[in-house]
């Protein structure tokens, strides 16, 4: 009964993060740092989305990988449903696929490292999962190779200086991906603080299995 209540709480939190991220991704970050116009490469959704990895890791720590997967799949259903209502099919497909792959990879990495130093599993799990999520989302959404998923976005494919400041040029979506992952790395480090604070409160309630 206690496990059910906690799992439902994690599902509610994951749903909230997914909904919030889908909303916040519409708003660029209007600021400039070192000559880089952040509005060209970042939205507020980049800051809220990494919290999903914290929720997955806390679920995994407390109840193991099977419960964590249930929470991830609940978030997947909500995320895909919302995306198809709020964006084009190609973006919705990319978002759902990247979320599911990134979160499941996070669970696998976390479970393998969970008996090492307390920070290693959540940090490496979230960073590796975020890397896969970022590559999948931006590639499926904008790369010309995946045109079979939907029309290409000409603006995303236009060559532009990387991050708007380097001499080398690349399709704009490459800069978007770099900026997005940079934020995910920073937020992933910050998320160690609440994880460390909660790990002694949310103790494992069953032996973890690599199932």
C-alpha positions in Angstrom: 0.0 0.0 0.0 2.8 2.4 0.9 4.7 1.5 -2.3 1.5 2.2 -4.3 1.1 5.7 -2.7 4.7 6.6 -3.3 4.6 5.4 -6.9 1.4 7.4 -7.6 3.2 10.4 -6.1 6.1 9.9 -8.4 3.8 9.5 -11.4 2.0 12.8 -10.5 5.4 14.6 -10.2 6.6 13.1 -13.5 3.4 14.2 -15.2 3.7 17.7 -13.8 7.3 18.0 -15.1 6.4 16.7 -18.5 3.4 19.1 -18.8 5.5 22.0 -17.5 8.3 21.3 -19.9 6.0 21.1 -22.9 4.6 24.5 -21.9 7.9 26.1 -21.1 9.6 25.0 -24.3 7.5 27.6 -26.1 9.3 30.5 -24.3 12.9 31.4 -25.3 15.4 32.5 -22.7 15.8 36.2 -23.4 19.3 36.9 -22.1 22.8 37.3 -23.5 26.0 35.7 -22.1 29.5 36.3 -23.6 28.0 37.6 -26.8 25.7 34.6 -27.1 22.0 35.4 -27.6 20.5 32.6 -25.4 17.1 33.1 -27.0 18.5 31.6 -30.2 19.5 28.4 -28.5 17.5 27.9 -25.3 14.0 27.8 -24.0 12.9 27.6 -20.4 11.9 24.0 -20.9 15.6 23.1 -20.9 15.7 23.9 -17.2 12.6 22.0 -16.1 13.0 18.8 -18.1 16.1 17.5 -16.3 14.0 17.2 -13.1 12.4 14.2 -14.8 15.7 12.4 -14.3 15.7 13.2 -10.5 12.2 11.7 -10.2 13.3 8.6 -12.1 16.4 8.2 -9.9 14.5 8.6 -6.7 11.9 6.0 -7.7 14.7 3.7 -8.8 16.5 4.1 -5.5 13.4 3.6 -3.4 11.6 0.8 -5.3 13.9 -0.5 -8.0 14.0 -0.4 -11.8 10.6 -1.9 -12.4 8.7 0.8 -10.5 10.9 3.4 -12.1 9.9 2.1 -15.6 6.3 2.4 -14.6 6.8 6.1 -13.7 8.6 6.7 -17.0 5.9 5.0 -19.1 3.3 7.1 -17.4 5.2 10.2 -18.3 5.6 8.9 -21.8 1.9 8.5 -22.3 1.2 12.0 -21.0 4.1 13.6 -23.0 3.2 12.0 -26.3 -0.5 12.8 -25.9 0.2 16.5 -25.1 2.8 16.8 -27.9 0.4 15.6 -30.5 -2.1 18.3 -29.4 0.5 21.1 -29.1 3.0 20.5 -31.9 3.5 18.9 -35.3 3.6 15.0 -35.5 7.4 15.0 -36.3 8.2 16.9 -33.1 5.7 14.8 -31.0 7.4 11.6 -32.3 10.8 12.9 -31.6 9.9 14.1 -28.1 8.3 10.9 -27.1 11.0 8.7 -28.5 13.8 10.7 -27.0 12.1 10.9 -23.6 11.5 7.1 -23.4 15.0 6.1 -24.6 16.8 8.7 -22.4 14.8 7.7 -19.2 15.2 4.0 -19.7 18.9 4.4 -20.3 19.1 6.5 -17.1 17.4 3.6 -15.2 19.9 1.0 -16.6 23.0 3.1 -15.8 21.7 4.0 -12.3 20.9 0.4 -11.5 24.4 -0.7 -12.5 26.1 2.0 -10.4 23.8 2.2 -7.4 26.2 0.5 -5.1 29.1 2.9 -5.8 29.6 6.4 -4.5 26.2 8.0 -3.8 26.5 10.7 -6.4 27.8 8.5 -9.2 24.6 6.7 -10.2 22.3 9.8 -10.3 24.9 12.0 -12.0 26.1 9.6 -14.7 22.7 8.1 -15.2 21.1 11.6 -15.9 24.1 12.8 -18.0 24.2 9.7 -20.2 20.4 9.6 -20.5 20.3 13.3 -21.3 23.0 12.9 -24.0 20.9 10.2 -25.7 17.7 12.3 -25.2 19.3 15.4 -26.8 20.8 13.6 -29.8 17.6 11.7 -30.5 15.2 14.7 -30.1 17.1 17.2 -32.2 18.1 14.7 -34.9 14.6 13.3 -35.3 13.1 16.7 -35.2 15.3 18.6 -37.6 18.0 16.5 -39.4 17.3 16.3 -43.1 17.9 12.5 -43.0 14.7 12.0 -41.0 12.4 13.9 -43.5 10.2 10.7 -43.7 8.9 11.7 -40.2 7.6 15.0 -41.5 8.6 18.2 -43.5 12.0 19.7 -42.8 12.2 23.1 -41.0 14.2 25.3 -43.4 15.3 27.7 -40.6 16.7 24.8 -38.5 18.7 23.5 -41.5 20.2 26.8 -42.5 24.0 27.1 -41.9 24.9 29.5 -39.1 28.0 30.1 -36.8 27.9 27.4 -34.1 26.3 28.9 -31.0 26.3 32.2 -32.9 29.9 33.0 -32.0 32.3 30.5 -33.6 33.7 30.8 -37.1 32.7 27.2 -38.0 29.2 26.9 -39.3 26.6 24.1 -39.0 22.9 23.7 -39.3 21.2 25.8 -36.7 19.7 22.8 -34.9 23.2 21.7 -34.0 23.6 24.8 -31.9 20.2 24.3 -30.3 21.3 20.7 -29.3 24.6 21.9 -27.8 22.9 24.6 -25.8 20.2 22.2 -24.6 22.7 19.6 -23.5 24.9 22.2 -21.7 21.9 23.2 -19.6 21.1 19.6 -18.9 24.6 19.0 -17.6 24.4 22.0 -15.3 21.0 21.2 -14.0 22.1 17.5 -13.6 24.8 18.7 -11.3 22.4 20.9 -9.4 19.9 18.0 -9.0 22.5 16.2 -6.9 21.6 18.6 -4.0 18.0 17.5 -3.7 19.0 13.9 -4.4 21.6 14.0 -1.6 19.1 15.6 0.8 16.4 13.1 0.1 18.4 9.9 -0.2 18.5 9.3 3.6 14.7 10.0 3.8 13.6 7.9 0.8 15.5 4.7 1.7 15.3 1.6 -0.5 12.2 -0.5 0.5 13.2 -3.6 -1.4 16.4 -5.2 -2.8 17.1 -3.8 -6.2 17.2 -6.2 -9.1 18.6 -5.6 -12.5 15.4 -6.8 -14.1 
